[in-house]
Amino acid sequence: MASKQIKRLEKLLIAIGIVLAVMVIICLVMCGRADKVEAPDTIPILTVTSTTATTTTTTMTTTTTVTYDYTMQIDMEKVKNHHEVNPDVVGWIYVGDTPIDYPIVQSEDNAYYMDRDWQKNYSSAGSIFEDFRGEISVTENTLLYGHNMGNGSMFHSVKSFKDEAWGKEHIYFEVATLEKRYLYRIVASSVLNGETGAEFDYWNRITLNEEEFQKYIEEIRSTALVWYAPEDDLPEYGDKMIALQTCNSGADDGIRCLLFAQCLGEF
């Protein structure tokens, strides 16, 4: 009796085992048929767009226009015509209310035009000539020479600026090159020793660096008979300077009368 029950129990366990085995097989088949989930090729990148506020600062440049109570007089055609006659003509000078309205010549030295007119003809009155070392629009300084003629011609009128009242009424004059006209304002009227050995050798101040330029202006001021330059607009390095020289008297004593002037620009 007992053996029969054991056999029945064994059959039951075998049956249960078969059922479990079938269920496992069914699960495996179902899983194999399920869709696979693939990983992405790349990891998505999150792009964040940000707006940056930029403040722009604008620098305004103010241009100041300076005007002078003066009307330019030199005829540039006349300058060119004179140059065609004599290539030594390098410009022109005009000083209002005076006879000074002449061509400027320049030679290889400061002697040739002492007794020659602008056409190279002999003349005791000579010419208005520029120092051979200078160039009006290039060098920091230059000199123009002319005789003090008894009839009032040439540079005789340079002496008029020793009268301060008259000088202030004629503070401007003009000089032209072959290409441009320049306005000058008188800085000082002076009476100086113009010969070798003079304490202030103004005639040797042609090419100047900044330090030399400042010293030149200081020496003009310290030796001036009349100082005309306005205190709020003194000559500065970069301003072109010019000096007009003539004899102070008829005597050959080496004493010269001069006008020193600063260029105010091209007009």
C-alpha positions as protocol buffer text, in pm:
chain_id: "A"
residue {
  index: 1
  type: MET
  ca { x: 0 y: 0 z: 0 }
}
residue {
  index: 2
  type: ALA
  ca { x: 272 y: 236 z: 91 }
}
residue {
  index: 3
  type: SER
  ca { x: 464 y: 160 z: -227 }
}
residue {
  index: 4
  type: LYS
  ca { x: 168 y: 258 z: -444 }
}
residue {
  index: 5
  type: GLN
  ca { x: 148 y: 602 z: -280 }
}
residue {
  index: 6
  type: ILE
  ca { x: 516 y: 664 z: -340 }
}
residue {
  index: 7
  type: LYS
  ca { x: 482 y: 584 z: -711 }
}
residue {
  index: 8
  type: ARG
  ca { x: 190 y: 822 z: -745 }
}
residue {
  index: 9
  type: LEU
  ca { x: 392 y: 1100 z: -574 }
}
residue {
  index: 10
  type: GLU
  ca { x: 684 y: 1043 z: -814 }
}
residue {
  index: 11
  type: LYS
  ca { x: 454 y: 1073 z: -1116 }
}
residue {
  index: 12
  type: LEU
  ca { x: 311 y: 1394 z: -977 }
}
residue {
  index: 13
  type: LEU
  ca { x: 654 y: 1550 z: -929 }
}
residue {
  index: 14
  type: ILE
  ca { x: 759 y: 1446 z: -1279 }
}
residue {
  index: 15
  type: ALA
  ca { x: 445 y: 1604 z: -1420 }
}
residue {
  index: 16
  type: ILE
  ca { x: 508 y: 1925 z: -1228 }
}
residue {
  index: 17
  type: GLY
  ca { x: 868 y: 1928 z: -1352 }
}
residue {
  index: 18
  type: ILE
  ca { x: 755 y: 1888 z: -1714 }
}
residue {
  index: 19
  type: VAL
  ca { x: 507 y: 2173 z: -1675 }
}
residue {
  index: 20
  type: LEU
  ca { x: 776 y: 2398 z: -1531 }
}
residue {
  index: 21
  type: ALA
  ca { x: 1015 y: 2306 z: -1809 }
}
residue {
  index: 22
  type: VAL
  ca { x: 752 y: 2386 z: -2074 }
}
residue {
  index: 23
  type: MET
  ca { x: 685 y: 2725 z: -1910 }
}
residue {
  index: 24
  type: VAL
  ca { x: 1056 y: 2810 z: -1909 }
}
residue {
  index: 25
  type: ILE
  ca { x: 1082 y: 2721 z: -2279 }
}
residue {
  index: 26
  type: ILE
  ca { x: 778 y: 2935 z: -2361 }
}
residue {
  index: 27
  type: CYS
  ca { x: 931 y: 3237 z: -2174 }
}
residue {
  index: 28
  type: LEU
  ca { x: 1259 y: 3205 z: -2361 }
}
residue {
  index: 29
  type: VAL
  ca { x: 1081 y: 3195 z: -2696 }
}
residue {
  index: 30
  type: MET
  ca { x: 875 y: 3503 z: -2612 }
}
residue {
  index: 31
  type: CYS
  ca { x: 1182 y: 3699 z: -2499 }
}
residue {
  index: 32
  type: GLY
  ca { x: 1366 y: 3610 z: -2817 }
}
residue {
  index: 33
  type: ARG
  ca { x: 1087 y: 3756 z: -3025 }
}
residue {
  index: 34
  type: ALA
  ca { x: 1080 y: 4084 z: -2830 }
}
residue {
  index: 35
  type: ASP
  ca { x: 1217 y: 4399 z: -3013 }
}
residue {
  index: 36
  type: LYS
  ca { x: 1568 y: 4496 z: -2916 }
}
residue {
  index: 37
  type: VAL
  ca { x: 1641 y: 4859 z: -2792 }
}
residue {
  index: 38
  type: GLU
  ca { x: 1959 y: 4995 z: -2951 }
}
residue {
  index: 39
  type: ALA
  ca { x: 2178 y: 5261 z: -2794 }
}
residue {
  index: 40
  type: PRO
  ca { x: 2201 y: 5594 z: -2992 }
}
residue {
  index: 41
  type: ASP
  ca { x: 2509 y: 5653 z: -3210 }
}
residue {
  index: 42
  type: THR
  ca { x: 2590 y: 5975 z: -3027 }
}
residue {
  index: 43
  type: ILE
  ca { x: 2484 y: 6133 z: -2707 }
}
residue {
  index: 44
  type: PRO
  ca { x: 2251 y: 6429 z: -2784 }
}
residue {
  index: 45
  type: ILE
  ca { x: 2400 y: 6767 z: -2700 }
}
residue {
  index: 46
  type: LEU
  ca { x: 2176 y: 7026 z: -2544 }
}
residue {
  index: 47
  type: THR
  ca { x: 2238 y: 7363 z: -2712 }
}
residue {
  index: 48
  type: VAL
  ca { x: 2164 y: 7667 z: -2499 }
}
residue {
  index: 49
  type: THR
  ca { x: 2137 y: 8001 z: -2681 }
}
residue {
  index: 50
  type: SER
  ca { x: 2222 y: 8300 z: -2467 }
}
residue {
  index: 51
  type: THR
  ca { x: 2192 y: 8670 z: -2554 }
}
residue {
  index: 52
  type: THR
  ca { x: 2467 y: 8905 z: -2433 }
}
residue {
  index: 53
  type: ALA
  ca { x: 2389 y: 9275 z: -2404 }
}
residue {
  index: 54
  type: THR
  ca { x: 2678 y: 9489 z: -2538 }
}
residue {
  index: 55
  type: THR
  ca { x: 2717 y: 9858 z: -2463 }
}
residue {
  index: 56
  type: THR
  ca { x: 2895 y: 10055 z: -2738 }
}
residue {
  index: 57
  type: THR
  ca { x: 3078 y: 10375 z: -2642 }
}
residue {
  index: 58
  type: THR
  ca { x: 3108 y: 10631 z: -2925 }
}
residue {
  index: 59
  type: THR
  ca { x: 3390 y: 10889 z: -2908 }
}
residue {
  index: 60
  type: MET
  ca { x: 3292 y: 11220 z: -3062 }
}
residue {
  index: 61
  type: THR
  ca { x: 3566 y: 11429 z: -3223 }
}
residue {
  index: 62
  type: THR
  ca { x: 3508 y: 11802 z: -3219 }
}
residue {
  index: 63
  type: THR
  ca { x: 3676 y: 12006 z: -3491 }
}
residue {
  index: 64
  type: THR
  ca { x: 3738 y: 12370 z: -3412 }
}
residue {
  index: 65
  type: THR
  ca { x: 3767 y: 12604 z: -3708 }
}
residue {
  index: 66
  type: VAL
  ca { x: 3984 y: 12908 z: -3650 }
}
residue {
  index: 67
  type: THR
  ca { x: 3931 y: 13208 z: -3872 }
}
residue {
  index: 68
  type: TYR
  ca { x: 4157 y: 13509 z: -3913 }
}
residue {
  index: 69
  type: ASP
  ca { x: 4063 y: 13859 z: -4019 }
}
residue {
  index: 70
  type: TYR
  ca { x: 4277 y: 13851 z: -4328 }
}
residue {
  index: 71
  type: THR
  ca { x: 4222 y: 13801 z: -4700 }
}
residue {
  index: 72
  type: MET
  ca { x: 4496 y: 13626 z: -4898 }
}
residue {
  index: 73
  type: GLN
  ca { x: 4641 y: 13842 z: -5176 }
}
residue {
  index: 74
  type: ILE
  ca { x: 4915 y: 13650 z: -5359 }
}
residue {
  index: 75
  type: ASP
  ca { x: 4825 y: 13541 z: -5711 }
}
residue {
  index: 76
  type: MET
  ca { x: 4962 y: 13190 z: -5758 }
}
residue {
  index: 77
  type: GLU
  ca { x: 4962 y: 13227 z: -6137 }
}
residue {
  index: 78
  type: LYS
  ca { x: 5198 y: 13519 z: -6100 }
}
residue {
  index: 79
  type: VAL
  ca { x: 5433 y: 13310 z: -5888 }
}
residue {
  index: 80
  type: LYS
  ca { x: 5441 y: 13034 z: -6148 }
}
residue {
  index: 81
  type: ASN
  ca { x: 5496 y: 13279 z: -6433 }
}
residue {
  index: 82
  type: HIS
  ca { x: 5798 y: 13429 z: -6255 }
}
residue {
  index: 83
  type: HIS
  ca { x: 5933 y: 13079 z: -6190 }
}
residue {
  index: 84
  type: GLU
  ca { x: 5911 y: 13001 z: -6561 }
}
residue {
  index: 85
  type: VAL
  ca { x: 6127 y: 13306 z: -6635 }
}
residue {
  index: 86
  type: ASN
  ca { x: 6378 y: 13219 z: -6361 }
}
residue {
  index: 87
  type: PRO
  ca { x: 6373 y: 12874 z: -6193 }
}
residue {
  index: 88
  type: ASP
  ca { x: 6542 y: 13034 z: -5889 }
}
residue {
  index: 89
  type: VAL
  ca { x: 6206 y: 13190 z: -5803 }
}
residue {
  index: 90
  type: VAL
  ca { x: 6075 y: 12968 z: -5521 }
}
residue {
  index: 91
  type: GLY
  ca { x: 5784 y: 13178 z: -5395 }
}
residue {
  index: 92
  type: TRP
  ca { x: 5643 y: 13517 z: -5309 }
}
residue {
  index: 93
  type: ILE
  ca { x: 5600 y: 13746 z: -5008 }
}
residue {
  index: 94
  type: TYR
  ca { x: 5330 y: 14004 z: -4945 }
}
residue {
  index: 95
  type: VAL
  ca { x: 5298 y: 14238 z: -4646 }
}
residue {
  index: 96
  type: GLY
  ca { x: 4989 y: 14458 z: -4647 }
}
residue {
  index: 97
  type: ASP
  ca { x: 5017 y: 14840 z: -4656 }
}
residue {
  index: 98
  type: THR
  ca { x: 5386 y: 14818 z: -4749 }
}
residue {
  index: 99
  type: PRO
  ca { x: 5580 y: 14792 z: -5076 }
}
residue {
  index: 100
  type: ILE
  ca { x: 5667 y: 14432 z: -4985 }
}
residue {
  index: 101
  type: ASP
  ca { x: 5510 y: 14238 z: -5271 }
}
residue {
  index: 102
  type: TYR
  ca { x: 5800 y: 14054 z: -5431 }
}
residue {
  index: 103
  type: PRO
  ca { x: 5911 y: 13722 z: -5572 }
}
residue {
  index: 104
  type: ILE
  ca { x: 6140 y: 13518 z: -5348 }
}
residue {
  index: 105
  type: VAL
  ca { x: 6453 y: 13374 z: -5508 }
}
residue {
  index: 106
  type: GLN
  ca { x: 6700 y: 13120 z: -5374 }
}
residue {
  index: 107
  type: SER
  ca { x: 7052 y: 13039 z: -5483 }
}
residue {
  index: 108
  type: GLU
  ca { x: 7327 y: 12804 z: -5370 }
}
residue {
  index: 109
  type: ASP
  ca { x: 7458 y: 13070 z: -5132 }
}
residue {
  index: 110
  type: ASN
  ca { x: 7344 y: 13388 z: -4959 }
}
residue {
  index: 111
  type: ALA
  ca { x: 7556 y: 13622 z: -5172 }
}
residue {
  index: 112
  type: TYR
  ca { x: 7439 y: 13581 z: -5532 }
}
residue {
  index: 113
  type: TYR
  ca { x: 7118 y: 13786 z: -5508 }
}
residue {
  index: 114
  type: MET
  ca { x: 7259 y: 14056 z: -5282 }
}
residue {
  index: 115
  type: ASP
  ca { x: 7313 y: 14273 z: -5591 }
}
residue {
  index: 116
  type: ARG
  ca { x: 7096 y: 14103 z: -5852 }
}
residue {
  index: 117
  type: ASP
  ca { x: 6725 y: 14136 z: -5920 }
}
residue {
  index: 118
  type: TRP
  ca { x: 6497 y: 13836 z: -5955 }
}
residue {
  index: 119
  type: GLN
  ca { x: 6591 y: 13808 z: -6324 }
}
residue {
  index: 120
  type: LYS
  ca { x: 6962 y: 13792 z: -6237 }
}
residue {
  index: 121
  type: ASN
  ca { x: 7034 y: 14143 z: -6366 }
}
residue {
  index: 122
  type: TYR
  ca { x: 7268 y: 14367 z: -6166 }
}
residue {
  index: 123
  type: SER
  ca { x: 7076 y: 14580 z: -5914 }
}
residue {
  index: 124
  type: SER
  ca { x: 7197 y: 14763 z: -5606 }
}
residue {
  index: 125
  type: ALA
  ca { x: 6856 y: 14687 z: -5451 }
}
residue {
  index: 126
  type: GLY
  ca { x: 6917 y: 14316 z: -5492 }
}
residue {
  index: 127
  type: SER
  ca { x: 6627 y: 14075 z: -5438 }
}
residue {
  index: 128
  type: ILE
  ca { x: 6426 y: 13920 z: -5159 }
}
residue {
  index: 129
  type: PHE
  ca { x: 6604 y: 13588 z: -5123 }
}
residue {
  index: 130
  type: GLU
  ca { x: 6564 y: 13284 z: -4902 }
}
residue {
  index: 131
  type: ASP
  ca { x: 6852 y: 13139 z: -4703 }
}
residue {
  index: 132
  type: PHE
  ca { x: 7004 y: 12862 z: -4914 }
}
residue {
  index: 133
  type: ARG
  ca { x: 6966 y: 12613 z: -4625 }
}
residue {
  index: 134
  type: GLY
  ca { x: 6594 y: 12665 z: -4572 }
}
residue {
  index: 135
  type: GLU
  ca { x: 6274 y: 12551 z: -4737 }
}
residue {
  index: 136
  type: ILE
  ca { x: 5953 y: 12731 z: -4648 }
}
residue {
  index: 137
  type: SER
  ca { x: 5722 y: 12431 z: -4622 }
}
residue {
  index: 138
  type: VAL
  ca { x: 5979 y: 12180 z: -4496 }
}
residue {
  index: 139
  type: THR
  ca { x: 6239 y: 12312 z: -4251 }
}
residue {
  index: 140
  type: GLU
  ca { x: 6133 y: 12417 z: -3901 }
}
residue {
  index: 141
  type: ASN
  ca { x: 6263 y: 12766 z: -3975 }
}
residue {
  index: 142
  type: THR
  ca { x: 6389 y: 12975 z: -4264 }
}
residue {
  index: 143
  type: LEU
  ca { x: 6508 y: 13331 z: -4329 }
}
residue {
  index: 144
  type: LEU
  ca { x: 6428 y: 13584 z: -4598 }
}
residue {
  index: 145
  type: TYR
  ca { x: 6680 y: 13862 z: -4663 }
}
residue {
  index: 146
  type: GLY
  ca { x: 6625 y: 14199 z: -4824 }
}
residue {
  index: 147
  type: HIS
  ca { x: 6797 y: 14538 z: -4835 }
}
residue {
  index: 148
  type: ASN
  ca { x: 6677 y: 14838 z: -4636 }
}
residue {
  index: 149
  type: MET
  ca { x: 6640 y: 15076 z: -4931 }
}
residue {
  index: 150
  type: GLY
  ca { x: 6618 y: 15448 z: -4869 }
}
residue {
  index: 151
  type: ASN
  ca { x: 6330 y: 15480 z: -5116 }
}
residue {
  index: 152
  type: GLY
  ca { x: 6119 y: 15244 z: -4903 }
}
residue {
  index: 153
  type: SER
  ca { x: 6146 y: 14944 z: -5133 }
}
residue {
  index: 154
  type: MET
  ca { x: 6256 y: 14588 z: -5061 }
}
residue {
  index: 155
  type: PHE
  ca { x: 6260 y: 14517 z: -4683 }
}
residue {
  index: 156
  type: HIS
  ca { x: 6269 y: 14878 z: -4564 }
}
residue {
  index: 157
  type: SER
  ca { x: 5920 y: 14834 z: -4412 }
}
residue {
  index: 158
  type: VAL
  ca { x: 6043 y: 14562 z: -4175 }
}
residue {
  index: 159
  type: LYS
  ca { x: 6156 y: 14851 z: -3955 }
}
residue {
  index: 160
  type: SER
  ca { x: 5797 y: 14975 z: -3928 }
}
residue {
  index: 161
  type: PHE
  ca { x: 5716 y: 14691 z: -3690 }
}
residue {
  index: 162
  type: LYS
  ca { x: 5936 y: 14846 z: -3423 }
}
residue {
  index: 163
  type: ASP
  ca { x: 5629 y: 15065 z: -3371 }
}
residue {
  index: 164
  type: GLU
  ca { x: 5405 y: 14837 z: -3165 }
}
residue {
  index: 165
  type: ALA
  ca { x: 5081 y: 15018 z: -3248 }
}
residue {
  index: 166
  type: TRP
  ca { x: 5148 y: 14994 z: -3621 }
}
residue {
  index: 167
  type: GLY
  ca { x: 5261 y: 14635 z: -3591 }
}
residue {
  index: 168
  type: LYS
  ca { x: 4943 y: 14523 z: -3415 }
}
residue {
  index: 169
  type: GLU
  ca { x: 4740 y: 14662 z: -3702 }
}
residue {
  index: 170
  type: HIS
  ca { x: 4950 y: 14465 z: -3952 }
}
residue {
  index: 171
  type: ILE
  ca { x: 5005 y: 14146 z: -3756 }
}
residue {
  index: 172
  type: TYR
  ca { x: 4959 y: 13912 z: -4055 }
}
residue {
  index: 173
  type: PHE
  ca { x: 5148 y: 13864 z: -4377 }
}
residue {
  index: 174
  type: GLU
  ca { x: 5166 y: 13590 z: -4635 }
}
residue {
  index: 175
  type: VAL
  ca { x: 5429 y: 13382 z: -4810 }
}
residue {
  index: 176
  type: ALA
  ca { x: 5376 y: 13147 z: -5102 }
}
residue {
  index: 177
  type: THR
  ca { x: 5573 y: 12858 z: -5244 }
}
residue {
  index: 178
  type: LEU
  ca { x: 5517 y: 12741 z: -5600 }
}
residue {
  index: 179
  type: GLU
  ca { x: 5226 y: 12527 z: -5479 }
}
residue {
  index: 180
  type: LYS
  ca { x: 5073 y: 12684 z: -5168 }
}
residue {
  index: 181
  type: ARG
  ca { x: 5005 y: 13007 z: -4981 }
}
residue {
  index: 182
  type: TYR
  ca { x: 5079 y: 13032 z: -4610 }
}
residue {
  index: 183
  type: LEU
  ca { x: 4954 y: 13284 z: -4355 }
}
residue {
  index: 184
  type: TYR
  ca { x: 5200 y: 13409 z: -4094 }
}
residue {
  index: 185
  type: ARG
  ca { x: 5147 y: 13597 z: -3769 }
}
residue {
  index: 186
  type: ILE
  ca { x: 5425 y: 13815 z: -3635 }
}
residue {
  index: 187
  type: VAL
  ca { x: 5580 y: 13693 z: -3310 }
}
residue {
  index: 188
  type: ALA
  ca { x: 5836 y: 13965 z: -3244 }
}
residue {
  index: 189
  type: SER
  ca { x: 6021 y: 14263 z: -3382 }
}
residue {
  index: 190
  type: SER
  ca { x: 6389 y: 14266 z: -3290 }
}
residue {
  index: 191
  type: VAL
  ca { x: 6713 y: 14457 z: -3342 }
}
residue {
  index: 192
  type: LEU
  ca { x: 7006 y: 14216 z: -3314 }
}
residue {
  index: 193
  type: ASN
  ca { x: 7369 y: 14167 z: -3393 }
}
residue {
  index: 194
  type: GLY
  ca { x: 7367 y: 13963 z: -3712 }
}
residue {
  index: 195
  type: GLU
  ca { x: 7736 y: 13883 z: -3739 }
}
residue {
  index: 196
  type: THR
  ca { x: 7951 y: 13591 z: -3629 }
}
residue {
  index: 197
  type: GLY
  ca { x: 8012 y: 13596 z: -3256 }
}
residue {
  index: 198
  type: ALA
  ca { x: 7666 y: 13724 z: -3162 }
}
residue {
  index: 199
  type: GLU
  ca { x: 7519 y: 13570 z: -2849 }
}
residue {
  index: 200
  type: PHE
  ca { x: 7198 y: 13480 z: -3035 }
}
residue {
  index: 201
  type: ASP
  ca { x: 7293 y: 13338 z: -3375 }
}
residue {
  index: 202
  type: TYR
  ca { x: 6935 y: 13325 z: -3503 }
}
residue {
  index: 203
  type: TRP
  ca { x: 7053 y: 13279 z: -3863 }
}
residue {
  index: 204
  type: ASN
  ca { x: 7186 y: 12934 z: -3781 }
}
residue {
  index: 205
  type: ARG
  ca { x: 6854 y: 12802 z: -3648 }
}
residue {
  index: 206
  type: ILE
  ca { x: 6717 y: 12637 z: -3962 }
}
residue {
  index: 207
  type: THR
  ca { x: 6666 y: 12269 z: -3882 }
}
residue {
  index: 208
  type: LEU
  ca { x: 6548 y: 12230 z: -3522 }
}
residue {
  index: 209
  type: ASN
  ca { x: 6446 y: 11943 z: -3296 }
}
residue {
  index: 210
  type: GLU
  ca { x: 6187 y: 12004 z: -3025 }
}
residue {
  index: 211
  type: GLU
  ca { x: 6437 y: 12116 z: -2761 }
}
residue {
  index: 212
  type: GLU
  ca { x: 6617 y: 12346 z: -3002 }
}
residue {
  index: 213
  type: PHE
  ca { x: 6286 y: 12491 z: -3119 }
}
residue {
  index: 214
  type: GLN
  ca { x: 6180 y: 12579 z: -2765 }
}
residue {
  index: 215
  type: LYS
  ca { x: 6517 y: 12740 z: -2698 }
}
residue {
  index: 216
  type: TYR
  ca { x: 6486 y: 12939 z: -3021 }
}
residue {
  index: 217
  type: ILE
  ca { x: 6148 y: 13081 z: -2916 }
}
residue {
  index: 218
  type: GLU
  ca { x: 6279 y: 13165 z: -2570 }
}
residue {
  index: 219
  type: GLU
  ca { x: 6575 y: 13352 z: -2720 }
}
residue {
  index: 220
  type: ILE
  ca { x: 6349 y: 13544 z: -2956 }
}
residue {
  index: 221
  type: ARG
  ca { x: 6135 y: 13649 z: -2660 }
}
residue {
  index: 222
  type: SER
  ca { x: 6425 y: 13744 z: -2434 }
}
residue {
  index: 223
  type: THR
  ca { x: 6583 y: 13963 z: -2704 }
}
residue {
  index: 224
  type: ALA
  ca { x: 6264 y: 14107 z: -2858 }
}
residue {
  index: 225
  type: LEU
  ca { x: 6216 y: 14479 z: -2897 }
}
residue {
  index: 226
  type: VAL
  ca { x: 5840 y: 14421 z: -2928 }
}
residue {
  index: 227
  type: TRP
  ca { x: 5678 y: 14088 z: -2840 }
}
residue {
  index: 228
  type: TYR
  ca { x: 5356 y: 14034 z: -3037 }
}
residue {
  index: 229
  type: ALA
  ca { x: 5267 y: 13667 z: -2984 }
}
residue {
  index: 230
  type: PRO
  ca { x: 4945 y: 13609 z: -2785 }
}
residue {
  index: 231
  type: GLU
  ca { x: 5004 y: 13425 z: -2459 }
}
residue {
  index: 232
  type: ASP
  ca { x: 4728 y: 13174 z: -2530 }
}
residue {
  index: 233
  type: ASP
  ca { x: 4869 y: 13079 z: -2870 }
}
residue {
  index: 234
  type: LEU
  ca { x: 5248 y: 13081 z: -2851 }
}
residue {
  index: 235
  type: PRO
  ca { x: 5457 y: 12907 z: -3119 }
}
residue {
  index: 236
  type: GLU
  ca { x: 5486 y: 12534 z: -3055 }
}
residue {
  index: 237
  type: TYR
  ca { x: 5708 y: 12267 z: -3201 }
}
residue {
  index: 238
  type: GLY
  ca { x: 5551 y: 12172 z: -3531 }
}
residue {
  index: 239
  type: ASP
  ca { x: 5474 y: 12533 z: -3625 }
}
residue {
  index: 240
  type: LYS
  ca { x: 5688 y: 12654 z: -3914 }
}
residue {
  index: 241
  type: MET
  ca { x: 5879 y: 12974 z: -3837 }
}
residue {
  index: 242
  type: ILE
  ca { x: 6021 y: 13243 z: -4062 }
}
residue {
  index: 243
  type: ALA
  ca { x: 6235 y: 13552 z: -4009 }
}
residue {
  index: 244
  type: LEU
  ca { x: 6257 y: 13861 z: -4231 }
}
residue {
  index: 245
  type: GLN
  ca { x: 6592 y: 14037 z: -4203 }
}
residue {
  index: 246
  type: THR
  ca { x: 6721 y: 14376 z: -4318 }
}
residue {
  index: 247
  type: CYS
  ca { x: 6982 y: 14627 z: -4209 }
}
residue {
  index: 248
  type: ASN
  ca { x: 6870 y: 14846 z: -3921 }
}
residue {
  index: 249
  type: SER
  ca { x: 7035 y: 15155 z: -4068 }
}
residue {
  index: 250
  type: GLY
  ca { x: 7249 y: 15262 z: -4359 }
}
residue {
  index: 251
  type: ALA
  ca { x: 7565 y: 15194 z: -4163 }
}
residue {
  index: 252
  type: ASP
  ca { x: 7752 y: 14867 z: -4213 }
}
residue {
  index: 253
  type: ASP
  ca { x: 7757 y: 14794 z: -3840 }
}
residue {
  index: 254
  type: GLY
  ca { x: 7623 y: 14439 z: -3838 }
}
residue {
  index: 255
  type: ILE
  ca { x: 7303 y: 14540 z: -3659 }
}
residue {
  index: 256
  type: ARG
  ca { x: 6993 y: 14387 z: -3818 }
}
residue {
  index: 257
  type: CYS
  ca { x: 6624 y: 14455 z: -3788 }
}
residue {
  index: 258
  type: LEU
  ca { x: 6412 y: 14139 z: -3790 }
}
residue {
  index: 259
  type: LEU
  ca { x: 6058 y: 14015 z: -3789 }
}
residue {
  index: 260
  type: PHE
  ca { x: 6001 y: 13669 z: -3647 }
}
residue {
  index: 261
  type: ALA
  ca { x: 5674 y: 13501 z: -3740 }
}
residue {
  index: 262
  type: GLN
  ca { x: 5492 y: 13171 z: -3703 }
}
residue {
  index: 263
  type: CYS
  ca { x: 5297 y: 12997 z: -3977 }
}
residue {
  index: 264
  type: LEU
  ca { x: 4924 y: 12968 z: -3906 }
}
residue {
  index: 265
  type: GLY
  ca { x: 4862 y: 12726 z: -4189 }
}
residue {
  index: 266
  type: GLU
  ca { x: 4786 y: 12693 z: -4556 }
}
residue {
  index: 267
  type: PHE
  ca { x: 4509 y: 12914 z: -4698 }
}
